[in-house]
Amino acid sequence: MQSADVEGLVEQIALSLGRGLSLEDLDGILLAYSSNQPRADKVRVNFLLSKKVPSDVSAWQLSHGVAIAVRPVAIPANQALGMFGRVCVPLLVRGYRVGYLWVQQEEEEESATAILAQLPSVRDQIALLAALLLDSNTAESEYRRGREQEFLGACAADPAALGAVAGWQEFAQRGRWQLVTALEVQDGQATPLDDPIAAALTHRSAALQATVGLDAALFSAGASSHAVIMFRHSTGRAAHAAVLVQYQLELAKRLGRPAGRVLLGISEPFGAFAELATAYEQSKIAAQAAAVDPALGELVDCRAVGVYQLLAGASWGRLASVYYQRLLEQDRNHELLPMLELLYDSDSSVQSVADRLHLHRSSIYNRLARVRSILAADPLHGTVRLELHSALKAERWSRRPRF
């Protein structure tokens, strides 16, 4: 879509309402404005000149909940800012937030009642404006969508897609790569969205905006539950950390709520597109492991997830363990199994576990004695330790987000 289409529609809506309008994106950048304003306030004049909402005005607007609003919000006047009252109309397409339309009150108007009463008459035009913004997020959105689908097909080992992606200019003479899966989770599960199409749009846009201008990130694609990003291989993680932070911010903008815990699962480096599907599986496993085991952190290399790599390849599903089941039945206060997992993960350092649990060392020894009594075996030695540690991790793995 051309910007002239957006500007023309803003003018039409302004004429219908008989009021001055301005259109901004999610970052407070001016996209279009109307010319029919008898008198503009100081904030509007400065906005039209600078093309960017200043921080003090943004803070005033955000304090009235515009970032999470799904319906028009009345913003009262602020004399200190030189700002008349106005109404913010959040622009959404199937729950996907694309921008804000601002309708300014006249100086003598004491409330936004008249504007709110007018808005239903231009509902269809506002919906069309939101659709235009969605389509104009990238210069060639249909082209971009097709390329992302082709890239995801290559990640799924589709031969035709692999052949096509291997010839893309983004990857030409770029050396070795790493694939990254970006996943948002809440309570260990991938955050569900009611509309898969809207969800994919959210992840597509968030990943694209989080990687724009970053030389290390070569391409991104969004699916309904996560995003996939192709990185240039690097032993450092500064670029990955920057993408994680920005991806989380971009998700919050589009979801209208704080993003959950965002994880990046990172594959082993690879140098041939025949290995792309394997790298995708590695990055997914790393993200899934981080979702169920917070101790792994948010930036997780596949090689760092340990036994979860083996569990991902196990065809029998959840592991069965007599010792684990016996403890599960007897651990009514849910204190023995968590203690054992901490011991196994910290090389049997009783002091370290006591510090983590805010207990005295004697309490840890007492709990270990209870475990020995229940099992009639030593949980810190040999095959008993191996079985219990594996079963604990298998239980975590069984709760992983599926995608």
Secondary structure, DSSP 8 states (H G I E B T S, - for coil): --HHHHHHHHHHHHHHHTS-EEEE-TTSBEEEE-S--SS--HHHHHHHHHSB--HHHHHHHHTTTTTT-SS-EEE--BGGGTB--EEEEEEEETTEEEEEEEEE--TT---SHHHHHHGGGGHHHHHHHHHHHHHTSSTTHHHHHHHHHHHHHHHTT-HHHHHHHTT-GGGTT---EEEEEEEEEETTEE---S-HHHHHHHHHHHHHHHHTT-TTEEEEEE-SSEEEEEEE--S--HHHHHHHHHHHHHHHHHHTS---EEEEEE---BSSGGGHHHHHHHHHHHHHHHHH-GGG-SEEEGGGSTHHHHHHT-TT-S---HHHHHHHHH-TTS-HHHHHHHHHHTTT-HHHHHHHHT--HHHHHHHHHHHHHHHTS-TTSHHHHHHHHHHHHHHHHTT----
